[in-house]
Amino acid sequence: MFAIGKDFAPPLKLIAPYFKIGVTFYLLAMVALLSFSSTFIYQEMAVAGWVHLFLLGFVMVIIFGAMAQLIPVVLEVGHAIVDLYYAILPLLVVGMIGMVFGFWVNPALLSYGGLLVLVAMITFAIEAFATLKKTELKTLTVKTVAVSNTYLLLGILSGFVIALGLSGAISVDVEAVLKAHVYAVLGGFVLLTIMGLSLILIPMFSLAHGFDEKYIRRGFNLVAIGVGAVFISAIFGLEVLEWLGYIITLIGVGFYIYQIYIIYKLTVRKELDIWAKSMIFGFGSLIASVVLGLISFLPNVSEAWLHTSVWFLMIGFIGFLINGHLYKIVPFLVWFERFSPLVGKEPVPMLHEMYPKEQASMMFWYSSIGTILGAIGLLVQNDYLFKFGVSLLIVGAVFLYLSMSKMLGYGK
C-alpha cells in the first residue's frame, strides 16, 4: 500500500501516541461543546479556547502524527531528524492546554502556552523543510509540504502575537491579526495539507487510477494565492484584497471538489466501508459549508448561516476526513510493524480485519447524525436541538476512542 521501506519508516511507538492523544482531545472537544449555546459569537474567549482545543489538540496532533509517517512516503526519503517528533508532541500538548486555560481561565497563560506551541510548530516545520531538501521529486504533494508549512509558520507567529496582545504583554490590533492567523492556519496549513494528501490517500484507498490532476493543481494554486491575499489584507487593512482572496479561495475549493468527483467516478472499490462513508459525508459537508458560507455574505442574512458553515467545515469536513482515514492508516501501521515480518512464515491478518467494524459503524452514525442535528440547531438557533446533536457527537467520539485503542492494541 505505502511505498515505504523499514530503513526510514518511523517506529510505531513514535506515532501511536499522536493518534491516542488526538482522539482523546477530540472526545474532550465534543464534551466541551455542551457548554455553548446555539447563539454563541466568535469573539467570546470561551469559543477561542474551544477552537484551539479542537484544532491544536485534535487536528494538529493527528496531522503531525500522520505526517511523521507520510512525509517519507511523499518525498521518498527518510526524515532528516525523526527523533524530533518525540519532542514535538509534549510541547504541542502542554502548550495547547496552557492556551485553552488561558482563554477559559486566565489570559496571562496565553503567552506561555503560545510560546510552547510556537516552539513545537517551528520544530515541525524545520524538520519538514530539512527533509524536503533531501528529495528530488517535484510532485504537487511535495509542493504541498513546502507551501503549507510556510503558512503554518505565518499562522503560528501571528497567533503568538495575538497571545501576547491578549495577555497584555504588547499592544496589537487583535481582530486584524486574528483574521490573518485563522486563515493562515485553517486555510493555508490544514486545507492545503488535506488537498495535497488527498491526491495520494484517496486514489490509493479507492483504487482510482489514470485521472488528470489539473483540477486539483489549479485548486491548490488558487487556495494558496487566496490565503496569501487574505493574510496580507488583514495585516495591512486592504479590504478589496481581502474580498478578492475570499473569492479566489472559494474557486480553488470548487476545483478541489471537482477533482475529488473525478476520482470518485474512477473508483474501482465500490464497497462502502467506514472510510468511504466518512469521505462521502466529509465532502458533502464541505459542499454544504461552501453553500452556507456564500449565503452568509448576502445582505440582511443572520450570522447563524456563517456559524453553520464553519460547523460543517470543522466538524463535518475536517473531522470526518481525519477520522475516516484513521481507520485505514492505523491498521496499516500496526500491520506493517507487527505482521509484515511474518509474511510467508505464518498466517497474517488482512487490513480490513484489524479495525472493529461495529464500533466504527456506531462512530459514523452517531457522529454524522449529530453533525447534522447540531448544524440545524445552529441555523435555527435552537439550544435543545444543538445540544442533542452534540450529545450524539460525544457518543460517536467515545466509539472512535474505543476503536483507536483496539486498533493500536491489535496483535499485542
C-alpha positions as CSV (number, residue, x, y, z in Angstrom):
1,M,0.0,0.0,0.0
2,F,2.6,2.6,1.1
3,A,5.8,2.8,-0.9
4,I,8.0,2.9,2.2
5,G,10.8,0.7,3.5
6,K,11.7,-0.2,7.0
7,D,15.0,1.7,6.6
8,F,13.3,5.0,7.2
9,A,9.8,4.2,8.5
10,P,9.3,5.7,11.9
11,P,8.6,3.2,14.7
12,L,5.0,2.7,15.8
13,K,5.9,3.8,19.3
14,L,6.7,7.2,18.0
15,I,3.5,7.7,16.0
16,A,0.9,5.8,18.2
17,P,0.9,8.5,21.0
18,Y,-0.1,11.2,18.5
19,F,-3.2,9.2,17.5
20,K,-4.1,8.2,21.1
21,I,-3.8,11.8,22.3
22,G,-5.5,13.2,19.2
23,V,-8.7,11.1,19.6
24,T,-8.7,11.9,23.3
25,F,-8.8,15.6,22.7
26,Y,-11.4,15.1,20.0
27,L,-13.6,13.5,22.7
28,L,-12.9,16.3,25.1
29,A,-13.7,18.9,22.4
30,M,-17.1,17.3,21.8
31,V,-17.8,17.2,25.5
32,A,-16.8,20.9,25.8
33,L,-19.4,21.8,23.1
34,L,-22.1,21.2,25.7
35,S,-21.1,24.4,27.5
36,F,-22.1,26.5,24.5
37,S,-25.5,27.8,23.3
38,S,-26.6,27.9,19.7
39,T,-26.3,31.7,19.7
40,F,-22.6,32.0,20.6
41,I,-20.4,34.7,19.0
42,Y,-16.8,34.2,17.7
43,Q,-15.4,37.0,19.8
44,E,-16.1,35.1,23.0
45,M,-12.8,33.9,24.7
46,A,-14.6,30.6,25.5
47,V,-15.1,29.9,21.8
48,A,-11.5,30.7,21.0
49,G,-10.5,28.2,23.7
50,W,-12.7,25.5,22.2
51,V,-11.3,26.2,18.7
52,H,-7.7,25.8,19.9
53,L,-8.7,22.6,21.8
54,F,-10.2,21.2,18.6
55,L,-7.6,22.5,16.1
56,L,-4.4,22.0,18.2
57,G,-5.4,19.1,20.4
58,F,-7.1,17.0,17.7
59,V,-6.4,18.3,14.2
60,M,-2.8,19.3,14.5
61,V,-1.8,16.4,16.7
62,I,-3.3,13.9,14.3
63,I,-1.9,15.6,11.2
64,F,1.6,15.8,12.8
65,G,1.5,12.1,13.7
66,A,0.3,11.2,10.2
67,M,2.9,13.4,8.6
68,A,5.6,11.6,10.6
69,Q,4.7,8.5,8.5
70,L,3.5,10.1,5.3
71,I,6.4,12.6,4.7
72,P,8.8,9.7,3.9
73,V,6.1,8.3,1.6
74,V,5.5,11.6,-0.2
75,L,9.2,12.6,-0.5
76,E,10.6,9.0,-0.9
77,V,13.4,9.8,1.6
78,G,13.9,9.3,5.3
79,H,13.3,12.0,7.9
80,A,16.2,14.5,8.5
81,I,15.8,14.2,12.3
82,V,12.9,11.8,13.1
83,D,13.6,11.9,16.8
84,L,12.3,15.5,16.9
85,Y,8.8,14.0,16.8
86,Y,9.3,12.7,20.3
87,A,9.7,16.4,21.5
88,I,7.0,17.9,19.3
89,L,4.1,16.1,20.9
90,P,4.7,17.1,24.5
91,L,5.5,20.7,23.6
92,L,2.3,20.9,21.5
93,V,0.1,19.3,24.0
94,V,1.3,21.2,27.1
95,G,1.3,24.5,25.0
96,M,-2.3,23.8,23.8
97,I,-3.5,23.1,27.4
98,G,-1.9,26.3,28.5
99,M,-3.6,28.3,25.7
100,V,-7.0,26.7,26.3
101,F,-6.9,27.5,30.0
102,G,-5.6,30.9,29.1
103,F,-8.8,31.5,27.1
104,W,-11.1,29.9,29.6
105,V,-9.5,30.9,33.0
106,N,-6.6,33.3,32.9
107,P,-5.3,35.3,29.9
108,A,-1.9,35.5,31.4
109,L,-1.4,31.8,30.5
110,L,-1.8,32.6,26.8
111,S,1.7,33.8,26.1
112,Y,3.3,30.8,27.9
113,G,1.2,28.3,26.2
114,G,1.6,30.1,22.9
115,L,5.3,30.0,23.2
116,L,5.4,26.2,23.7
117,V,3.1,25.8,20.7
118,L,5.3,28.1,18.7
119,V,8.4,26.1,19.5
120,A,6.6,22.8,18.6
121,M,5.4,24.0,15.3
122,I,8.6,25.7,14.3
123,T,10.4,22.4,15.2
124,F,7.9,20.5,13.0
125,A,8.3,23.0,10.1
126,I,12.1,23.0,10.3
127,E,12.2,19.2,10.3
128,A,9.8,19.1,7.3
129,F,11.9,21.6,5.3
130,A,15.1,19.8,6.2
131,T,13.6,16.5,4.9
132,L,12.2,18.3,1.9
133,K,15.8,19.3,0.9
134,K,16.7,15.7,0.6
135,T,14.2,14.8,-2.1
136,E,14.4,15.5,-5.9
137,L,10.7,14.9,-6.5
138,K,8.6,17.8,-7.9
139,T,5.1,16.5,-7.3
140,L,2.1,18.5,-6.1
141,T,2.2,16.8,-2.8
142,V,5.9,17.8,-2.3
143,K,4.8,21.3,-3.1
144,T,2.1,20.9,-0.5
145,V,4.6,20.2,2.2
146,A,6.6,23.4,1.4
147,V,3.7,25.8,1.0
148,S,1.5,24.5,3.8
149,N,4.4,24.6,6.3
150,T,5.2,28.2,5.2
151,Y,1.6,29.1,6.1
152,L,1.9,27.2,9.3
153,L,4.9,29.4,10.4
154,L,3.0,32.5,9.4
155,G,-0.1,31.3,11.3
156,I,1.7,30.4,14.5
157,L,3.7,33.6,14.5
158,S,0.6,35.7,14.1
159,G,-1.1,33.6,16.8
160,F,1.7,34.2,19.2
161,V,1.4,37.9,18.6
162,I,-2.3,37.6,19.5
163,A,-1.4,35.7,22.6
164,L,1.0,38.4,23.7
165,G,-1.7,41.0,23.0
166,L,-4.4,39.2,24.9
167,S,-2.1,38.6,27.9
168,G,-1.3,42.4,28.0
169,A,2.4,42.0,27.0
170,I,2.1,44.1,23.9
171,S,-0.5,46.4,22.2
172,V,-1.9,44.9,19.0
173,D,-5.0,45.1,16.8
174,V,-6.2,41.6,17.8
175,E,-9.1,41.5,15.4
176,A,-7.0,42.2,12.4
177,V,-4.2,39.8,13.3
178,L,-6.8,37.1,14.3
179,K,-8.2,37.1,10.7
180,A,-4.6,36.5,9.4
181,H,-4.0,33.8,12.0
182,V,-7.2,31.9,11.3
183,Y,-6.9,32.0,7.6
184,A,-3.2,31.0,7.5
185,V,-3.7,28.0,9.9
186,L,-7.0,26.8,8.7
187,G,-6.8,27.6,5.0
188,G,-3.0,27.7,4.5
189,F,-1.9,24.7,6.5
190,V,-4.9,22.5,7.3
191,L,-6.8,22.8,4.0
192,L,-3.7,22.8,1.7
193,T,-2.3,19.8,3.6
194,I,-5.6,17.9,3.2
195,M,-5.7,18.8,-0.5
196,G,-2.1,17.6,-1.1
197,L,-2.5,14.4,0.9
198,S,-5.9,13.7,-0.8
199,L,-4.1,13.2,-4.1
200,I,-2.2,10.3,-2.6
201,L,-4.6,8.8,0.0
202,I,-8.0,8.9,-1.7
203,P,-6.9,7.3,-5.0
204,M,-4.9,4.7,-3.1
205,F,-7.7,3.7,-0.8
206,S,-10.3,3.8,-3.5
207,L,-8.1,2.2,-6.2
208,A,-8.7,5.0,-8.6
209,H,-6.1,5.4,-11.4
210,G,-5.5,7.3,-14.6
211,F,-7.1,10.6,-13.7
212,D,-5.9,14.1,-14.8
213,E,-4.6,16.1,-11.9
214,K,-5.0,19.5,-13.5
215,Y,-8.1,20.5,-11.4
216,I,-6.5,19.9,-8.0
217,R,-3.4,21.7,-9.2
218,R,-5.5,24.7,-10.2
219,G,-7.4,24.4,-6.9
220,F,-4.2,24.2,-4.8
221,N,-2.6,27.2,-6.5
222,L,-5.8,29.3,-6.2
223,V,-6.3,28.4,-2.5
224,A,-2.6,29.2,-1.8
225,I,-2.9,32.6,-3.5
226,G,-6.3,33.3,-1.9
227,V,-5.0,32.6,1.6
228,G,-2.0,34.8,0.9
229,A,-4.2,37.6,-0.3
230,V,-6.4,37.5,2.9
231,F,-3.4,37.3,5.1
232,I,-1.8,40.4,3.6
233,S,-5.1,42.2,3.6
234,A,-5.6,41.5,7.3
235,I,-2.2,42.8,8.2
236,F,-2.3,45.9,6.1
237,G,-6.1,46.6,6.2
238,L,-6.7,46.2,2.4
239,E,-10.4,45.3,2.2
240,V,-10.6,44.9,-1.6
241,L,-7.7,42.4,-1.5
242,E,-9.5,40.6,1.3
243,W,-12.6,40.0,-0.7
244,L,-10.5,39.0,-3.7
245,G,-8.8,36.5,-1.5
246,Y,-12.1,35.0,-0.4
247,I,-13.3,34.7,-4.0
248,I,-10.1,33.1,-5.2
249,T,-10.1,30.6,-2.3
250,L,-13.7,29.6,-3.0
251,I,-12.9,29.0,-6.7
252,G,-9.9,26.9,-5.6
253,V,-12.1,24.8,-3.3
254,G,-14.5,24.3,-6.2
255,F,-11.7,22.9,-8.4
256,Y,-10.7,20.6,-5.5
257,I,-14.2,19.3,-5.0
258,Y,-14.5,18.7,-8.8
259,Q,-11.2,16.8,-8.7
260,I,-12.5,14.5,-5.9
261,Y,-15.6,13.9,-8.0
262,I,-13.5,12.8,-10.9
263,I,-11.5,10.4,-8.7
264,Y,-14.8,9.1,-7.3
265,K,-16.1,8.3,-10.8
266,L,-12.9,6.2,-11.5
267,T,-13.1,4.4,-8.2
268,V,-12.7,0.6,-8.6
269,R,-13.5,-0.3,-5.0
270,K,-17.3,0.3,-4.6
271,E,-17.6,-1.1,-1.0
272,L,-19.0,1.5,1.4
273,D,-16.7,0.8,4.3
274,I,-16.2,3.2,7.2
275,W,-13.5,5.1,5.2
276,A,-15.8,5.5,2.1
277,K,-18.8,6.6,4.2
278,S,-16.6,9.1,6.0
279,M,-15.3,10.6,2.7
280,I,-18.8,10.9,1.3
281,F,-20.1,12.7,4.4
282,G,-16.9,14.8,4.7
283,F,-17.1,16.1,1.2
284,G,-20.8,16.6,1.4
285,S,-20.2,18.7,4.5
286,L,-17.6,20.7,2.5
287,I,-20.1,21.5,-0.2
288,A,-22.7,22.4,2.5
289,S,-20.1,24.7,4.1
290,V,-19.3,26.5,0.9
291,V,-23.0,27.0,0.0
292,L,-23.9,28.2,3.5
293,G,-20.8,30.4,3.5
294,L,-21.9,32.1,0.2
295,I,-25.4,32.7,1.6
296,S,-23.9,34.3,4.7
297,F,-22.3,37.0,2.6
298,L,-25.8,38.1,1.3
299,P,-27.2,41.3,2.8
300,N,-29.5,41.1,5.8
301,V,-28.6,37.4,6.5
302,S,-28.3,36.1,10.0
303,E,-24.8,35.3,11.3
304,A,-26.2,31.8,12.1
305,W,-25.6,30.9,8.4
306,L,-21.9,31.6,8.9
307,H,-21.8,29.7,12.2
308,T,-23.4,26.7,10.5
309,S,-20.9,27.0,7.5
310,V,-17.9,26.8,9.9
311,W,-19.6,23.9,11.8
312,F,-19.8,21.9,8.6
313,L,-16.2,22.8,7.7
314,M,-14.7,21.8,11.1
315,I,-16.9,19.0,12.4
316,G,-18.2,17.6,9.2
317,F,-15.4,18.0,6.7
318,I,-12.1,18.2,8.7
319,G,-13.4,15.9,11.4
320,F,-14.7,13.1,9.1
321,L,-11.8,13.2,6.7
322,I,-9.3,12.8,9.6
323,N,-11.4,10.1,11.5
324,G,-12.2,8.2,8.3
325,H,-8.5,8.0,7.3
326,L,-7.6,6.8,10.8
327,Y,-9.4,3.5,10.1
328,K,-7.1,3.0,7.1
329,I,-3.8,4.4,8.3
330,V,-3.7,3.0,11.8
331,P,-4.4,-0.7,10.9
332,F,-1.7,-0.5,8.2
333,L,0.9,1.0,10.6
334,V,0.2,-1.8,13.1
335,W,0.3,-4.4,10.4
336,F,3.5,-3.0,8.9
337,E,5.3,-3.2,12.3
338,R,3.9,-6.3,13.9
339,F,2.9,-8.6,11.0
340,S,4.9,-7.7,7.8
341,P,7.9,-9.6,9.1
342,L,5.7,-12.7,9.4
343,V,4.5,-12.7,5.8
344,G,5.4,-16.1,4.2
345,K,6.1,-17.6,7.6
346,E,2.7,-17.8,9.2
347,P,-0.9,-16.5,8.5
348,V,-1.3,-12.8,9.0
349,P,-4.5,-10.7,9.3
350,M,-5.9,-8.7,6.4
351,L,-6.1,-4.9,7.0
352,H,-9.9,-4.9,7.0
353,E,-9.9,-7.4,9.8
354,M,-7.9,-5.1,12.0
355,Y,-10.5,-2.4,12.8
356,P,-13.7,-3.0,14.8
357,K,-16.4,-2.7,12.2
358,E,-19.3,-2.4,14.7
359,Q,-17.7,0.3,16.7
360,A,-16.6,2.1,13.5
361,S,-20.2,2.0,12.2
362,M,-21.6,3.3,15.5
363,M,-19.0,6.1,15.4
364,F,-20.1,7.1,11.9
365,W,-23.8,7.1,12.5
366,Y,-23.8,8.9,15.9
367,S,-21.3,11.4,14.6
368,S,-23.0,12.1,11.2
369,I,-26.5,12.4,12.7
370,G,-25.0,14.6,15.5
371,T,-23.3,16.8,13.0
372,I,-26.5,17.4,11.0
373,L,-28.7,18.0,14.1
374,G,-26.1,20.3,15.6
375,A,-26.0,22.2,12.3
376,I,-29.8,22.6,12.2
377,G,-29.7,23.7,15.8
378,L,-27.2,26.4,15.0
379,L,-29.1,27.5,11.9
380,V,-32.4,27.9,13.6
381,Q,-30.8,28.9,16.9
382,N,-32.4,26.1,19.0
383,D,-30.4,25.1,22.0
384,Y,-32.1,21.8,22.6
385,L,-31.5,20.6,19.0
386,F,-27.9,21.8,19.1
387,K,-27.1,20.1,22.4
388,F,-28.9,16.9,21.3
389,G,-26.7,16.8,18.2
390,V,-23.6,17.5,20.4
391,S,-24.6,14.6,22.7
392,L,-24.6,12.2,19.7
393,L,-21.2,13.6,18.7
394,I,-19.9,12.7,22.2
395,V,-21.2,9.1,21.8
396,G,-19.5,8.9,18.4
397,A,-16.3,10.2,19.9
398,V,-16.4,7.5,22.5
399,F,-16.7,4.9,19.8
400,L,-13.8,6.5,18.0
401,Y,-11.6,6.4,21.1
402,L,-12.5,2.7,21.7
403,S,-11.8,1.9,18.1
404,M,-8.4,3.5,18.3
405,S,-7.5,1.6,21.4
406,K,-8.4,-1.6,19.8
407,M,-6.6,-0.9,16.6
408,L,-3.4,0.1,18.3
409,G,-3.5,-2.9,20.6
410,Y,-4.2,-5.4,17.8
411,G,-1.7,-8.3,17.9
412,K,-0.1,-7.4,21.2
